[in-house]
């Protein structure tokens, strides 16, 4: 593949902020299906107070595929207003239609987002050349920093190494969210990509080993439920305290495994959060509420963190 040529207006963006446990925020809904912006603002504030570096808006947990353009704009603007510079806003802007992904990325920037996360086109099964052309078109037509999202279980296609290396020639591409569930790519690609390129995993069950092997962060469902515990685990890996990080990981692992394997991650996250008084269970079709067996799995996983609430752990950090 030929090297990615950059448009004249391409800008170099600092990505030092892209690290840590980054909550993939759910989108709260009222019973009638409308956005519950009061609860959404509360969730954003909770992440800011927990010291998060960033949050994802309208991503996989946020049911981005069900949101209208106006709703996306409203959510991003609300998050930007709550953040007030305390954390960065990453907008879910991926689509299997390239022109729509471009439109959503431009909209995210106009609403004040700091970056966009863009998934491999789903359903239409593009070739490797088609994937490169898709992301190249987004990079050439927009100016917002881009994070690639590789989710082969959802998209039926994966990002091969050559594609990532090719696209990373652009300074606009600042990182990869790897949803393949392993860490081998991290070691393989780190020496081949720009020094500032950031590696994130999208699997909470892989969080600790990924961070300990040099990963920069986690796009996390669990961080919605226990942000301070997640922050403690991350800083334990960075401050040379692996036993401390492992202790927290052991507490979070049951929930991480349940959420990582959930058929309906948005429904599972909302149920777990409801157990902590953080919003209701409403989701949009085709998602449905968890059945009793699924609820029981979440309840059992939550038991490991009941004894050590975020407020207690935060005093030890």
Backbone torsions as a table, in degrees:
resi	resn	phi	psi	omega
1	UNK	NA	142.5	179.5
2	UNK	-76.2	154.9	179.0
3	UNK	-64.1	148.0	-178.9
4	UNK	-72.4	120.0	177.4
5	UNK	-83.2	139.9	-175.3
6	UNK	-100.5	139.7	174.6
7	UNK	-69.5	158.9	-176.1
8	UNK	-60.8	-28.7	-175.8
9	UNK	-87.9	1.1	-176.3
10	UNK	-58.5	139.4	-178.2
11	UNK	-120.0	150.6	176.2
12	UNK	-92.0	127.9	-178.0
13	UNK	-113.9	137.4	172.8
14	UNK	-72.9	136.0	178.7
15	UNK	-122.1	24.7	179.9
16	UNK	-59.2	-26.3	-177.8
17	UNK	-75.2	-15.7	-171.6
18	UNK	-83.8	87.0	-178.5
19	UNK	-162.6	170.4	174.0
20	UNK	85.8	-165.7	-178.6
21	UNK	-92.3	105.0	-173.1
22	UNK	-102.4	110.5	-176.7
23	UNK	-67.9	129.6	169.4
24	UNK	-87.4	92.8	-168.6
25	UNK	-66.5	137.1	170.5
26	UNK	-72.7	158.1	174.7
27	UNK	-101.1	110.9	-179.3
28	UNK	-73.9	139.6	178.1
29	UNK	-123.0	149.3	168.2
30	UNK	-75.6	169.9	-179.8
31	UNK	-60.4	-28.0	-179.9
32	UNK	-84.7	2.0	177.8
33	UNK	95.7	-8.6	179.4
34	UNK	-75.7	160.6	178.8
35	UNK	-64.9	135.0	173.7
36	UNK	-98.5	85.0	-172.8
37	UNK	-71.5	-27.3	178.6
38	UNK	-65.1	-46.3	177.5
39	UNK	-66.6	-39.9	178.7
40	UNK	-60.0	-44.7	178.1
41	UNK	-61.6	-38.3	178.3
42	UNK	-63.5	-40.7	179.2
43	UNK	-66.1	-40.2	177.1
44	UNK	-63.2	-45.0	179.5
45	UNK	-62.4	-38.8	179.4
46	UNK	-60.6	-41.7	178.1
47	UNK	-67.8	-40.7	178.2
48	UNK	-61.7	-43.9	-179.6
49	UNK	-67.5	-26.7	179.0
50	UNK	-80.1	-4.1	178.8
51	UNK	83.0	21.5	178.7
52	UNK	-63.8	148.1	177.3
53	UNK	-81.4	-28.3	-175.4
54	UNK	-164.4	166.5	170.5
55	UNK	-136.0	154.1	174.1
56	UNK	-101.5	130.8	179.8
57	UNK	-112.4	131.1	177.2
58	UNK	69.2	31.9	177.3
59	UNK	-92.0	-151.6	-177.5
60	UNK	-64.7	-48.5	178.2
61	UNK	-68.1	-31.2	-177.9
62	UNK	-78.8	7.2	177.5
63	UNK	54.6	41.4	-176.4
64	UNK	-58.1	-27.9	-179.2
65	UNK	-68.9	-14.1	-180.0
66	UNK	-102.0	-1.7	-173.2
67	UNK	-91.1	139.8	173.6
68	UNK	-78.2	167.8	178.8
69	UNK	-62.2	-41.2	178.6
70	UNK	-63.0	-39.1	178.7
71	UNK	-66.6	-40.9	176.6
72	UNK	-59.2	-47.4	179.9
73	UNK	-59.5	-44.8	-178.9
74	UNK	-62.9	-44.2	-179.9
75	UNK	-64.0	-44.7	-179.1
76	UNK	-64.5	-45.9	179.5
77	UNK	-62.1	-39.4	177.8
78	UNK	-63.1	-45.5	-179.7
79	UNK	-63.7	-42.3	178.7
80	UNK	-61.1	-42.1	179.8
81	UNK	-65.3	-37.5	178.3
82	UNK	-72.9	-40.6	-175.5
83	UNK	-63.8	-43.1	-179.5
84	UNK	47.6	43.5	177.0
85	UNK	81.4	-3.2	-178.1
86	UNK	-77.4	-24.6	175.7
87	UNK	-149.5	159.7	-177.1
88	UNK	-91.2	152.1	-178.7
89	UNK	-110.5	117.8	176.9
90	UNK	-104.6	121.7	-176.1
91	UNK	-98.2	131.0	170.0
92	UNK	-68.4	118.5	-174.6
93	UNK	-136.0	19.4	-177.9
94	UNK	-84.1	152.1	177.3
95	UNK	-156.7	159.5	172.8
96	UNK	-86.2	0.8	174.2
97	UNK	-110.2	115.3	-173.5
98	UNK	-59.8	-43.3	-178.9
99	UNK	-63.6	-34.5	178.8
100	UNK	-71.9	-38.5	177.1
101	UNK	-61.9	-39.3	176.1
102	UNK	-63.2	-46.2	-179.6
103	UNK	-60.6	-44.4	-178.5
104	UNK	-69.6	-34.2	177.4
105	UNK	-67.1	-42.9	176.2
106	UNK	-62.7	-41.8	178.8
107	UNK	-62.6	-41.8	179.6
108	UNK	-60.4	-41.9	178.7
109	UNK	-65.4	-42.6	-179.4
110	UNK	-65.0	-26.0	178.7
111	UNK	-84.0	-7.8	175.4
112	UNK	106.4	9.0	179.3
113	UNK	-64.9	153.1	179.4
114	UNK	-91.5	-23.2	-179.5
115	UNK	-161.8	166.0	175.1
116	UNK	-123.7	142.7	172.5
117	UNK	-107.4	127.0	-169.6
118	UNK	-127.2	119.7	-173.2
119	UNK	-84.8	154.5	172.0
120	UNK	-56.9	135.1	-179.2
121	UNK	-53.9	130.8	-175.8
122	UNK	-102.1	164.4	174.7
123	UNK	72.5	-48.6	-174.4
124	UNK	-86.1	1.9	171.6
125	UNK	48.7	64.0	-178.8
126	UNK	-70.2	157.4	172.8
127	UNK	-74.2	171.7	176.5
128	UNK	-59.0	-41.1	177.8
129	UNK	-64.4	-37.0	178.2
130	UNK	-67.0	-37.2	177.9
131	UNK	-65.5	-44.3	177.4
132	UNK	-59.9	-45.9	-178.6
133	UNK	-63.6	-37.2	178.5
134	UNK	-60.7	-54.4	-177.2
135	UNK	-71.1	-33.6	177.2
136	UNK	-62.6	-40.3	179.2
137	UNK	-63.5	-39.7	178.4
138	UNK	-64.7	-46.3	-179.0
139	UNK	-62.7	-41.6	-177.7
140	UNK	-71.0	-27.9	-173.1
141	UNK	-99.0	-2.9	-176.9
142	UNK	-135.1	173.8	179.8
143	UNK	-126.8	2.3	-179.2
144	UNK	-79.9	141.1	173.3
145	UNK	-57.2	142.0	-174.3
146	UNK	-118.8	136.6	170.8
147	UNK	-112.4	122.4	175.8
148	UNK	-72.4	144.8	176.4
149	UNK	-124.6	113.5	180.0
150	UNK	-102.3	108.8	-177.3
151	UNK	-132.0	73.1	-173.3
152	UNK	-61.6	-28.7	179.6
153	UNK	-66.9	-24.5	179.3
154	UNK	-99.3	-26.9	-169.9
155	UNK	-106.7	-11.3	-179.8
156	UNK	66.4	8.5	175.2
157	UNK	-141.1	149.3	177.6
158	UNK	-119.8	158.2	174.6
159	UNK	-84.5	114.0	176.8
160	UNK	-80.0	161.0	-175.1
161	UNK	-55.5	-44.1	-176.8
162	UNK	-60.3	-36.3	179.0
163	UNK	-66.2	-45.2	-179.7
164	UNK	-63.1	-45.2	179.5
165	UNK	-61.8	-43.3	180.0
166	UNK	-60.0	-49.3	-176.5
167	UNK	-71.2	-31.4	-178.3
168	UNK	-69.4	-4.5	172.2
169	UNK	-62.9	-21.8	177.1
170	UNK	-86.0	128.8	176.1
171	UNK	-66.7	-12.4	177.0
172	UNK	-72.2	-21.8	178.7
173	UNK	-88.5	111.2	-170.0
174	UNK	-106.2	-9.5	-179.4
175	UNK	-177.8	175.9	179.6
176	UNK	-131.0	130.2	168.2
177	UNK	-100.3	110.6	-172.9
178	UNK	-97.7	110.9	-179.8
179	UNK	-102.7	23.9	-179.5
180	UNK	-83.6	-12.6	174.4
181	UNK	88.1	10.4	178.8
182	UNK	-132.2	177.7	-179.6
183	UNK	-121.3	3.4	-175.7
184	UNK	-64.7	-35.3	-179.9
185	UNK	-63.6	-35.4	-179.7
186	UNK	-56.5	-51.7	-179.1
187	UNK	-67.8	-33.9	-176.3
188	UNK	-72.3	-40.2	-172.5
189	UNK	-94.9	-22.8	-176.1
190	UNK	-50.4	-46.3	-178.3
191	UNK	-71.4	-14.1	-173.5
192	UNK	-99.4	-5.7	-175.6
193	UNK	-115.3	163.0	-179.4
194	UNK	-55.0	148.1	-175.1
195	UNK	-55.8	-33.4	-176.8
196	UNK	-87.9	-0.3	-179.1
197	UNK	-65.9	132.3	-173.5
198	UNK	-103.3	137.0	178.8
199	UNK	-110.2	122.3	178.5
200	UNK	-122.2	147.9	169.5
201	UNK	-104.9	149.1	176.6
202	UNK	-101.7	10.9	-177.3
203	UNK	-113.0	111.6	177.9
204	UNK	-61.3	-33.8	-179.3
205	UNK	-65.3	-19.9	179.1
206	UNK	-99.9	3.1	-168.3
207	UNK	-56.1	-54.7	-174.3
208	UNK	-64.4	-52.2	179.2
209	UNK	-61.3	-33.3	178.9
210	UNK	-65.6	-44.5	179.6
211	UNK	-67.8	-38.7	-178.3
212	UNK	-71.0	-20.9	178.0
213	UNK	-97.3	12.7	172.5
214	UNK	108.7	1.8	176.8
215	UNK	-64.5	150.7	-175.9
216	UNK	-87.9	-24.0	-178.0
217	UNK	179.3	-174.2	-175.8
218	UNK	-136.7	126.6	166.7
219	UNK	-83.4	107.1	-157.6
220	UNK	-117.2	135.5	169.0
221	UNK	-82.5	-37.8	-177.6
222	UNK	-63.1	-32.0	-179.4
223	UNK	-60.9	-18.7	173.9
224	UNK	-69.2	-32.0	-175.1
225	UNK	-91.6	-40.4	-174.7
226	UNK	-135.0	68.0	-175.1
227	UNK	-63.0	-36.6	-179.1
228	UNK	-71.6	-37.8	175.4
229	UNK	-62.6	-43.6	178.6
230	UNK	-61.7	-42.5	178.0
231	UNK	-61.7	-40.9	178.5
232	UNK	-63.0	-40.7	178.4
233	UNK	-63.9	-44.3	-179.4
234	UNK	-61.7	-48.6	-177.4
235	UNK	-70.5	-25.8	172.9
236	UNK	-61.6	-39.2	178.3
237	UNK	-71.0	-29.5	-176.4
238	UNK	-86.9	-23.5	-175.9
239	UNK	-100.9	13.2	177.5
240	UNK	73.4	32.4	179.4
241	UNK	-121.5	65.8	-175.0
242	UNK	-63.6	-31.7	179.2
243	UNK	-66.6	-39.5	176.8
244	UNK	-63.5	-45.7	179.0
245	UNK	-62.7	-38.7	-179.2
246	UNK	-67.7	-38.3	177.6
247	UNK	-59.2	-44.9	179.0
248	UNK	-68.4	-41.1	179.4
249	UNK	-58.9	-40.4	179.1
250	UNK	-60.8	-33.7	177.9
251	UNK	-72.2	-36.8	-176.0
252	UNK	-85.8	-21.1	-171.6
253	UNK	-56.7	-45.4	-179.5
254	UNK	-57.3	-42.9	179.1
255	UNK	-70.1	-40.1	178.3
256	UNK	-59.6	-41.5	179.5
257	UNK	-66.7	-41.5	179.4
258	UNK	-63.8	-45.6	-177.5
259	UNK	-71.5	-36.8	-179.6
260	UNK	-66.5	-29.1	-177.4
261	UNK	-100.7	-1.5	-175.5
262	UNK	-66.2	135.8	176.1
263	UNK	-67.2	-29.5	-179.7
264	UNK	-128.0	81.9	-173.4
265	UNK	-62.5	-37.2	179.6
266	UNK	-62.0	-44.8	179.6
267	UNK	-64.0	-40.1	-179.4
268	UNK	-67.5	-42.0	178.5
269	UNK	-63.5	-44.7	-179.4
270	UNK	-64.9	-35.6	177.3
271	UNK	-66.8	-45.7	178.7
272	UNK	-60.2	-42.0	179.8
273	UNK	-67.6	-34.5	178.5
274	UNK	-63.4	-29.8	177.7
275	UNK	-67.8	-18.3	176.8
276	UNK	-106.5	13.2	177.2
277	UNK	74.7	27.2	-175.7
278	UNK	-112.9	73.5	175.5
279	UNK	93.4	177.3	-178.4
280	UNK	-103.6	-171.8	-172.3
281	UNK	-96.2	-2.7	-169.4
282	UNK	-59.9	129.8	173.3
283	UNK	-129.2	165.7	179.3
284	UNK	-101.5	141.2	175.4
285	UNK	-58.2	143.9	14.0
286	UNK	-85.6	5.5	173.7
287	UNK	-71.6	147.3	178.0
288	UNK	-131.7	171.1	179.5
289	UNK	-69.8	156.0	176.4
290	UNK	-64.9	146.4	173.3
291	UNK	-82.8	178.1	-173.8
292	UNK	-62.6	-39.2	179.7
293	UNK	-64.5	-41.7	178.9
294	UNK	-67.6	-39.6	176.1
295	UNK	-60.4	-40.7	-179.6
296	UNK	-63.8	-39.7	177.7
297	UNK	-59.1	-44.4	179.6
298	UNK	-65.9	-43.7	179.6
299	UNK	-58.5	-45.0	-179.8
300	UNK	-64.6	-39.5	179.3
301	UNK	-66.6	-33.2	-179.3
302	UNK	-70.3	-21.1	-176.9
303	UNK	-59.2	-32.1	-177.1
304	UNK	-67.3	-21.7	-178.1
305	UNK	-109.1	-5.7	179.4
306	UNK	-61.4	-38.7	-173.4
307	UNK	-73.3	-13.0	-178.0
308	UNK	-133.2	75.1	-179.1
309	UNK	-59.8	160.6	-179.7
310	UNK	-55.0	-39.1	-174.9
311	UNK	-63.4	-37.9	179.1
312	UNK	-68.2	-46.4	-178.2
313	UNK	-64.7	-32.9	-176.0
314	UNK	-63.6	-27.0	-179.9
315	UNK	-72.5	-20.5	-178.4
316	UNK	-90.0	-9.8	-176.2
317	UNK	-83.9	NA	NA
